[in-house]
Every structure is written in structure tokens, then in C-alpha cells.
Amino acid sequence: MRRPISRDQKTTIVYGILCFVVLVVVLQLWLLTATMNAWLGGDRTILVTGAVVSLVAFIVNCGLLRYVYEMERR
């Protein structure tokens, strides 16, 4: 039998997720800058890779948001 998560534990989990989300968003901004710099420099091979990695980062952030919503329902 599982005990319900206390409010303090939920706060700690949400802060940890928030730190990870901020890290991923900063990574996406850096990726956008690097991809635009390469594209403007004439290198078009990096575009697909940058788009795929950015999509993966977006999916990770959506999954974390879904986890927070599920945790709130319990």
C-alpha cells in the first residue's frame, strides 16, 4: 500500500522538474541559435538534426508537464 505524497514532497518534486525544464529550454534556445548561425552560414545539413532534437526536447517538456498534472490529481 502506498502512502500519499505530502505537500512538502510535491513541492520538492515540482521544483526539481522546474529546474530540469529551465535547463531544457535554455538548451533549445542555444540549439536555435546554433542552427540559425549554421543555416545563415550556408550549412543546410544541420537543419533536420536541429529540428529533431528540438522536437525531442519539446516532447520531454510535455511529458514532465503531464507528470505534474497527474501528480496534482492524486
N, CA, C and O atoms as a GROMACS GRO file, in nm:
protein
  296
    1MET      N    1   0.084  -0.117   0.000
    1MET     CA    2   0.000   0.000   0.000
    1MET      C    3   0.090   0.124   0.000
    1MET      O    4   0.185   0.132   0.077
    2ARG      N    5   0.057   0.220  -0.087
    2ARG     CA    6   0.138   0.341  -0.099
    2ARG      C    7   0.078   0.454  -0.017
    2ARG      O    8  -0.043   0.474  -0.014
    3ARG      N    9   0.166   0.527   0.049
    3ARG     CA   10   0.122   0.645   0.122
    3ARG      C   11   0.109   0.760   0.025
    3ARG      O   12   0.184   0.768  -0.072
    4PRO      N   13   0.015   0.850   0.048
    4PRO     CA   14   0.006   0.968  -0.039
    4PRO      C   15   0.127   1.058  -0.020
    4PRO      O   16   0.186   1.065   0.088
    5ILE      N   17   0.162   1.127  -0.126
    5ILE     CA   18   0.276   1.218  -0.121
    5ILE      C   19   0.235   1.344  -0.045
    5ILE      O   20   0.129   1.402  -0.070
    6SER      N   21   0.320   1.386   0.048
    6SER     CA   22   0.288   1.505   0.126
    6SER      C   23   0.309   1.631   0.041
    6SER      O   24   0.369   1.627  -0.066
    7ARG      N   25   0.257   1.741   0.091
    7ARG     CA   26   0.268   1.868   0.020
    7ARG      C   27   0.414   1.912   0.004
    7ARG      O   28   0.452   1.962  -0.101
    8ASP      N   29   0.493   1.892   0.108
    8ASP     CA   30   0.635   1.928   0.101
    8ASP      C   31   0.709   1.844  -0.003
    8ASP      O   32   0.796   1.895  -0.074
    9GLN      N   33   0.675   1.716  -0.011
    9GLN     CA   34   0.738   1.630  -0.110
    9GLN      C   35   0.698   1.670  -0.252
    9GLN      O   36   0.780   1.669  -0.344
   10LYS      N   37   0.570   1.705  -0.269
   10LYS     CA   38   0.525   1.751  -0.401
   10LYS      C   39   0.597   1.879  -0.442
   10LYS      O   40   0.634   1.895  -0.558
   11THR      N   41   0.616   1.969  -0.347
   11THR     CA   42   0.686   2.094  -0.377
   11THR      C   43   0.829   2.067  -0.421
   11THR      O   44   0.879   2.129  -0.515
   12THR      N   45   0.895   1.976  -0.354
   12THR     CA   46   1.032   1.941  -0.390
   12THR      C   47   1.038   1.880  -0.530
   12THR      O   48   1.127   1.913  -0.608
   13ILE      N   49   0.943   1.792  -0.562
   13ILE     CA   50   0.938   1.730  -0.694
   13ILE      C   51   0.913   1.834  -0.802
   13ILE      O   52   0.978   1.832  -0.906
   14VAL      N   53   0.820   1.925  -0.777
   14VAL     CA   54   0.788   2.029  -0.876
   14VAL      C   55   0.907   2.122  -0.897
   14VAL      O   56   0.934   2.161  -1.011
   15TYR      N   57   0.978   2.157  -0.792
   15TYR     CA   58   1.098   2.241  -0.808
   15TYR      C   59   1.206   2.170  -0.889
   15TYR      O   60   1.272   2.232  -0.973
   16GLY      N   61   1.223   2.042  -0.866
   16GLY     CA   62   1.319   1.965  -0.944
   16GLY      C   63   1.281   1.960  -1.091
   16GLY      O   64   1.366   1.977  -1.178
   17ILE      N   65   1.154   1.937  -1.118
   17ILE     CA   66   1.106   1.935  -1.256
   17ILE      C   67   1.122   2.072  -1.320
   17ILE      O   68   1.160   2.082  -1.436
   18LEU      N   69   1.093   2.177  -1.245
   18LEU     CA   70   1.107   2.313  -1.297
   18LEU      C   71   1.252   2.343  -1.334
   18LEU      O   72   1.278   2.404  -1.438
   19CYS      N   73   1.346   2.301  -1.251
   19CYS     CA   74   1.488   2.321  -1.284
   19CYS      C   75   1.524   2.247  -1.412
   19CYS      O   76   1.597   2.301  -1.496
   20PHE      N   77   1.475   2.125  -1.428
   20PHE     CA   78   1.504   2.049  -1.548
   20PHE      C   79   1.441   2.113  -1.672
   20PHE      O   80   1.502   2.116  -1.778
   21VAL      N   81   1.318   2.165  -1.658
   21VAL     CA   82   1.251   2.232  -1.770
   21VAL      C   83   1.327   2.357  -1.811
   21VAL      O   84   1.343   2.383  -1.930
   22VAL      N   85   1.374   2.434  -1.716
   22VAL     CA   86   1.452   2.554  -1.748
   22VAL      C   87   1.579   2.515  -1.821
   22VAL      O   88   1.618   2.581  -1.918
   23LEU      N   89   1.645   2.410  -1.778
   23LEU     CA   90   1.766   2.362  -1.844
   23LEU      C   91   1.736   2.321  -1.989
   23LEU      O   92   1.814   2.353  -2.078
   24VAL      N   93   1.626   2.251  -2.011
   24VAL     CA   94   1.591   2.206  -2.146
   24VAL      C   95   1.555   2.326  -2.235
   24VAL      O   96   1.590   2.328  -2.353
   25VAL      N   97   1.486   2.425  -2.181
   25VAL     CA   98   1.450   2.543  -2.260
   25VAL      C   99   1.575   2.622  -2.297
   25VAL      O  100   1.585   2.671  -2.410
   26VAL      N  101   1.669   2.636  -2.206
   26VAL     CA  102   1.794   2.704  -2.239
   26VAL      C  103   1.869   2.625  -2.347
   26VAL      O  104   1.927   2.685  -2.438
   27LEU      N  105   1.867   2.494  -2.338
   27LEU     CA  106   1.928   2.410  -2.441
   27LEU      C  107   1.861   2.432  -2.576
   27LEU      O  108   1.930   2.439  -2.679
   28GLN      N  109   1.728   2.444  -2.577
   28GLN     CA  110   1.657   2.470  -2.702
   28GLN      C  111   1.693   2.606  -2.760
   28GLN      O  112   1.708   2.619  -2.882
   29LEU      N  113   1.707   2.707  -2.676
   29LEU     CA  114   1.746   2.839  -2.725
   29LEU      C  115   1.886   2.837  -2.784
   29LEU      O  116   1.912   2.899  -2.887
   30TRP      N  117   1.978   2.765  -2.717
   30TRP     CA  118   2.113   2.752  -2.770
   30TRP      C  119   2.112   2.676  -2.903
   30TRP      O  120   2.183   2.712  -2.997
   31LEU      N  121   2.030   2.573  -2.911
   31LEU     CA  122   2.019   2.494  -3.034
   31LEU      C  123   1.963   2.579  -3.148
   31LEU      O  124   2.011   2.570  -3.261
   32LEU      N  125   1.864   2.661  -3.118
   32LEU     CA  126   1.808   2.751  -3.220
   32LEU      C  127   1.915   2.849  -3.269
   32LEU      O  128   1.927   2.872  -3.390
   33THR      N  129   1.990   2.905  -3.177
   33THR     CA  130   2.095   2.999  -3.216
   33THR      C  131   2.202   2.931  -3.302
   33THR      O  132   2.243   2.986  -3.404
   34ALA      N  133   2.246   2.813  -3.262
   34ALA     CA  134   2.349   2.742  -3.337
   34ALA      C  135   2.298   2.700  -3.474
   34ALA      O  136   2.371   2.707  -3.573
   35THR      N  137   2.173   2.656  -3.481
   35THR     CA  138   2.115   2.613  -3.609
   35THR      C  139   2.098   2.732  -3.703
   35THR      O  140   2.128   2.721  -3.822
   36MET      N  141   2.050   2.843  -3.652
   36MET     CA  142   2.033   2.962  -3.736
   36MET      C  143   2.169   3.014  -3.784
   36MET      O  144   2.182   3.057  -3.899
   37ASN      N  145   2.269   3.009  -3.698
   37ASN     CA  146   2.403   3.052  -3.736
   37ASN      C  147   2.458   2.964  -3.848
   37ASN      O  148   2.518   3.015  -3.943
   38ALA      N  149   2.439   2.834  -3.836
   38ALA     CA  150   2.487   2.742  -3.941
   38ALA      C  151   2.409   2.763  -4.071
   38ALA      O  152   2.468   2.763  -4.180
   39TRP      N  153   2.279   2.781  -4.061
   39TRP     CA  154   2.196   2.800  -4.181
   39TRP      C  155   2.232   2.930  -4.253
   39TRP      O  156   2.242   2.933  -4.376
   40LEU      N  157   2.251   3.036  -4.176
   40LEU     CA  158   2.289   3.163  -4.238
   40LEU      C  159   2.431   3.158  -4.294
   40LEU      O  160   2.465   3.236  -4.383
   41GLY      N  161   2.512   3.067  -4.242
   41GLY     CA  162   2.647   3.049  -4.295
   41GLY      C  163   2.652   2.959  -4.417
   41GLY      O  164   2.758   2.938  -4.474
   42GLY      N  165   2.538   2.905  -4.457
   42GLY     CA  166   2.531   2.824  -4.577
   42GLY      C  167   2.530   2.673  -4.553
   42GLY      O  168   2.523   2.596  -4.649
   43ASP      N  169   2.535   2.629  -4.428
   43ASP     CA  170   2.534   2.486  -4.397
   43ASP      C  171   2.390   2.441  -4.374
   43ASP      O  172   2.333   2.469  -4.268
   44ARG      N  173   2.332   2.372  -4.470
   44ARG     CA  174   2.193   2.330  -4.460
   44ARG      C  175   2.177   2.188  -4.404
   44ARG      O  176   2.065   2.142  -4.386
   45THR      N  177   2.287   2.119  -4.378
   45THR     CA  178   2.278   1.981  -4.329
   45THR      C  179   2.235   1.973  -4.183
   45THR      O  180   2.187   1.869  -4.139
   46ILE      N  181   2.252   2.079  -4.109
   46ILE     CA  182   2.223   2.078  -3.966
   46ILE      C  183   2.075   2.103  -3.936
   46ILE      O  184   2.030   2.083  -3.823
   47LEU      N  185   1.998   2.147  -4.035
   47LEU     CA  186   1.859   2.187  -4.011
   47LEU      C  187   1.773   2.073  -3.960
   47LEU      O  188   1.699   2.089  -3.863
   48VAL      N  189   1.780   1.958  -4.024
   48VAL     CA  190   1.696   1.845  -3.983
   48VAL      C  191   1.737   1.796  -3.844
   48VAL      O  192   1.651   1.765  -3.762
   49THR      N  193   1.865   1.788  -3.819
   49THR     CA  194   1.911   1.744  -3.687
   49THR      C  195   1.865   1.839  -3.578
   49THR      O  196   1.819   1.795  -3.472
   50GLY      N  197   1.877   1.967  -3.602
   50GLY     CA  198   1.832   2.066  -3.504
   50GLY      C  199   1.682   2.057  -3.479
   50GLY      O  200   1.637   2.069  -3.365
   51ALA      N  201   1.605   2.037  -3.584
   51ALA     CA  202   1.459   2.026  -3.569
   51ALA      C  203   1.422   1.900  -3.491
   51ALA      O  204   1.332   1.905  -3.407
   52VAL      N  205   1.488   1.789  -3.517
   52VAL     CA  206   1.457   1.664  -3.446
   52VAL      C  207   1.493   1.675  -3.298
   52VAL      O  208   1.415   1.633  -3.212
   53VAL      N  209   1.608   1.731  -3.268
   53VAL     CA  210   1.648   1.745  -3.128
   53VAL      C  211   1.555   1.841  -3.055
   53VAL      O  212   1.521   1.818  -2.939
   54SER      N  213   1.514   1.948  -3.121
   54SER     CA  214   1.421   2.042  -3.060
   54SER      C  215   1.285   1.977  -3.036
   54SER      O  216   1.221   2.003  -2.934
   55LEU      N  217   1.241   1.894  -3.128
   55LEU     CA  218   1.114   1.822  -3.110
   55LEU      C  219   1.123   1.725  -2.992
   55LEU      O  220   1.028   1.714  -2.915
   56VAL      N  221   1.234   1.657  -2.978
   56VAL     CA  222   1.253   1.566  -2.865
   56VAL      C  223   1.250   1.644  -2.733
   56VAL      O  224   1.189   1.599  -2.636
   57ALA      N  225   1.314   1.759  -2.730
   57ALA     CA  226   1.313   1.842  -2.609
   57ALA      C  227   1.171   1.889  -2.577
   57ALA      O  228   1.132   1.894  -2.460
   58PHE      N  229   1.094   1.923  -2.679
   58PHE     CA  230   0.955   1.963  -2.659
   58PHE      C  231   0.872   1.848  -2.602
   58PHE      O  232   0.790   1.869  -2.513
   59ILE      N  233   0.893   1.729  -2.654
   59ILE     CA  234   0.820   1.612  -2.605
   59ILE      C  235   0.856   1.581  -2.460
   59ILE      O  236   0.770   1.543  -2.381
   60VAL      N  237   0.984   1.597  -2.426
   60VAL     CA  238   1.026   1.576  -2.287
   60VAL      C  239   0.957   1.677  -2.195
   60VAL      O  240   0.909   1.639  -2.088
   61ASN      N  241   0.952   1.803  -2.235
   61ASN     CA  242   0.885   1.904  -2.153
   61ASN      C  243   0.736   1.876  -2.140
   61ASN      O  244   0.679   1.895  -2.033
   62CYS      N  245   0.671   1.831  -2.248
   62CYS     CA  246   0.529   1.795  -2.240
   62CYS      C  247   0.507   1.677  -2.146
   62CYS      O  248   0.409   1.675  -2.071
   63GLY      N  249   0.597   1.580  -2.150
   63GLY     CA  250   0.587   1.467  -2.058
   63GLY      C  251   0.602   1.508  -1.913
   63GLY      O  252   0.531   1.458  -1.826
   64LEU      N  253   0.694   1.599  -1.886
   64LEU     CA  254   0.710   1.648  -1.749
   64LEU      C  255   0.588   1.726  -1.702
   64LEU      O  256   0.548   1.714  -1.587
   65LEU      N  257   0.530   1.805  -1.791
   65LEU     CA  258   0.408   1.878  -1.756
   65LEU      C  259   0.294   1.782  -1.726
   65LEU      O  260   0.217   1.802  -1.632
   66ARG      N  261   0.284   1.677  -1.807
   66ARG     CA  262   0.179   1.577  -1.785
   66ARG      C  263   0.200   1.509  -1.649
   66ARG      O  264   0.103   1.482  -1.578
   67TYR      N  265   0.326   1.480  -1.614
   67TYR     CA  266   0.356   1.418  -1.485
   67TYR      C  267   0.312   1.510  -1.370
   67TYR      O  268   0.257   1.462  -1.271
   68VAL      N  269   0.337   1.639  -1.383
   68VAL     CA  270   0.296   1.732  -1.277
   68VAL      C  271   0.144   1.734  -1.264
   68VAL      O  272   0.092   1.735  -1.152
   69TYR      N  273   0.071   1.734  -1.376
   69TYR     CA  274  -0.075   1.731  -1.370
   69TYR      C  275  -0.126   1.603  -1.309
   69TYR      O  276  -0.221   1.605  -1.230
   70GLU      N  277  -0.066   1.490  -1.342
   70GLU     CA  278  -0.106   1.362  -1.284
   70GLU      C  279  -0.077   1.358  -1.133
   70GLU      O  280  -0.156   1.304  -1.055
   71MET      N  281   0.035   1.416  -1.093
   71MET     CA  282   0.070   1.420  -0.952
   71MET      C  283  -0.030   1.506  -0.874
   71MET      O  284  -0.061   1.477  -0.759
   72GLU      N  285  -0.079   1.611  -0.937
   72GLU     CA  286  -0.174   1.701  -0.871
   72GLU      C  287  -0.310   1.633  -0.851
   72GLU      O  288  -0.380   1.663  -0.755
   73ARG      N  289  -0.346   1.544  -0.940
   73ARG     CA  290  -0.474   1.475  -0.928
   73ARG      C  291  -0.478   1.377  -0.811
   73ARG      O  292  -0.584   1.351  -0.755
   74ARG      N  293  -0.363   1.324  -0.775
   74ARG     CA  294  -0.358   1.224  -0.666
   74ARG      C  295  -0.375   1.286  -0.532
   74ARG      O  296  -0.374   1.216  -0.431
   0.00000   0.00000   0.00000
